[in-house]
Amino acid sequence: MTTIAIVLLALAETGCNQFGLSRSVPSTCNRSPERQFFDGMFGQAKDGMGIDSHFSAILAASGEPSLSCGGNVNEAYRIAVAHPDSTAVIIRVESAENHNVVSLTRVDMKSQRILHQSGQSIGAEAFKRLHDSVDTFDFWSRVPYPSPTAVDHSVILLHAGSWIFEGRVNGWYHAITRGPRPREPQFAGIARQMYALANLEPDAEFKVQR
């Protein structure tokens, strides 16, 4: 067997694709609640309070759709950020049926009560800028969490400033999570773009590292 054939066989067996570490999106959401939104990408704590189950409950209470399964979504991005006042800000930017929309939800993380919800259309150029920023950040090849121990410690609890970013394009899904002050400077630009699209001031709402 030639070297090229061996490489192609290895790629086929590992399910590699042009979207790096992303996963194929199933057509239906036949999953348990803690896997409904993030496809189990962040692991699960022994006490059952992992970020999958915790933030899935918040997104479900907010009426947010799952990006990791089901639905008729061609391209969408979502950021969810925990804040010091025990609220979460959720911004979703989506391309749907020849128009692009941004939705904003603020929810109380303790009671899971919706505090604010709004949405509006955005232009094609603004959506393309976000798309290009995500590609430049090499999002699809980023590890879901920053270190092997993070899933057992800092990621489990939703510390103020912690965030989750999800993306779905052409049937592929990926998500990453980090603690406060992300070390990837390029992601700060993505966060600022999404906050600006939702008419929020990023420096006040999301303490990103410049």
Backbone hydrogen bonds, N-H to C=O, Kabsch-Sander energy under -0.5 kcal/mol:
donor,donor_aa,acceptor,acceptor_aa,energy
6,I,2,T,-2.0
7,V,3,T,-2.2
8,L,4,I,-2.5
9,L,5,A,-2.2
10,A,6,I,-2.2
11,L,7,V,-2.3
12,A,8,L,-2.0
13,E,9,L,-2.2
14,T,10,A,-1.8
15,G,11,L,-0.7
16,C,11,L,-1.8
20,G,17,N,-1.4
21,L,140,W,-3.0
22,S,19,F,-2.0
23,R,173,Y,-3.2
25,V,171,G,-2.7
30,N,28,T,-0.9
31,R,29,C,-1.4
35,R,32,S,-2.1
36,Q,33,P,-1.1
39,D,35,R,-1.0
41,M,38,F,-1.8
43,G,40,G,-1.1
48,G,45,A,-1.8
52,D,43,G,-0.6
54,H,50,G,-2.4
55,F,51,I,-2.2
56,S,52,D,-1.7
57,A,53,S,-1.7
58,I,54,H,-1.4
59,L,55,F,-2.7
60,A,56,S,-2.5
61,A,57,A,-2.3
62,S,58,I,-1.4
63,G,60,A,-1.4
64,E,59,L,-2.4
70,G,26,P,-2.6
74,N,72,N,-0.5
74,N,95,S,-0.7
75,E,95,S,-0.8
76,A,168,R,-2.2
77,Y,93,V,-2.7
78,R,166,E,-2.0
79,I,91,I,-2.5
80,A,164,I,-2.4
81,V,89,V,-2.6
82,A,162,S,-2.6
83,H,87,T,-2.6
86,S,83,H,-1.8
88,A,107,V,-2.6
89,V,81,V,-2.3
90,I,105,T,-3.0
91,I,79,I,-2.7
92,R,103,S,-2.2
93,V,77,Y,-3.1
94,E,101,V,-2.8
95,S,75,E,-2.8
96,A,94,E,-0.6
96,A,99,H,-3.2
99,H,96,A,-1.3
100,N,122,I,-0.7
101,V,94,E,-2.7
102,V,120,Q,-2.8
103,S,92,R,-2.7
104,L,118,S,-3.0
105,T,90,I,-2.4
106,R,116,H,-2.5
107,V,88,A,-2.3
108,D,113,R,-2.8
109,M,86,S,-2.6
109,M,107,V,-0.6
110,K,86,S,-0.6
112,Q,108,D,-2.2
115,L,106,R,-3.2
116,H,106,R,-1.6
118,S,104,L,-2.4
120,Q,102,V,-2.1
122,I,100,N,-2.5
127,F,123,G,-1.8
128,K,124,A,-2.3
129,R,125,E,-2.2
130,L,126,A,-1.7
131,H,127,F,-2.5
132,D,128,K,-2.9
133,S,129,R,-2.1
134,V,130,L,-2.3
135,D,131,H,-2.0
136,T,132,D,-2.6
137,F,133,S,-2.0
138,D,135,D,-1.3
139,F,134,V,-1.9
141,S,138,D,-1.6
142,R,139,F,-1.7
150,A,147,S,-1.1
151,V,147,S,-0.7
152,D,149,T,-1.1
153,H,149,T,-0.8
153,H,150,A,-0.9
155,V,150,A,-2.4
156,I,150,A,-0.6
156,I,153,H,-0.8
157,L,153,H,-0.9
159,H,157,L,-1.9
161,G,82,A,-3.2
162,S,159,H,-2.5
163,W,178,R,-1.9
164,I,80,A,-2.2
165,F,176,I,-2.7
166,E,78,R,-3.0
167,G,174,H,-2.5
168,R,76,A,-2.4
169,V,172,W,-2.1
170,N,74,N,-2.5
172,W,169,V,-1.6
173,Y,23,R,-2.8
174,H,167,G,-2.1
176,I,165,F,-2.4
177,T,144,P,-3.1
178,R,163,W,-1.7
181,R,207,K,-0.6
187,F,184,E,-1.3
188,A,184,E,-0.8
188,A,185,P,-0.7
189,G,185,P,-0.9
189,G,186,Q,-0.5
190,I,186,Q,-1.2
191,A,187,F,-2.7
192,R,188,A,-2.3
193,Q,189,G,-2.1
194,M,190,I,-2.3
195,Y,191,A,-2.5
196,A,192,R,-2.4
197,L,193,Q,-2.3
198,A,194,M,-1.4
199,N,196,A,-1.6
200,L,195,Y,-3.1
204,A,201,E,-0.7
205,E,201,E,-2.2
206,F,202,P,-3.0
208,V,206,F,-1.8
210,R,208,V,-0.6
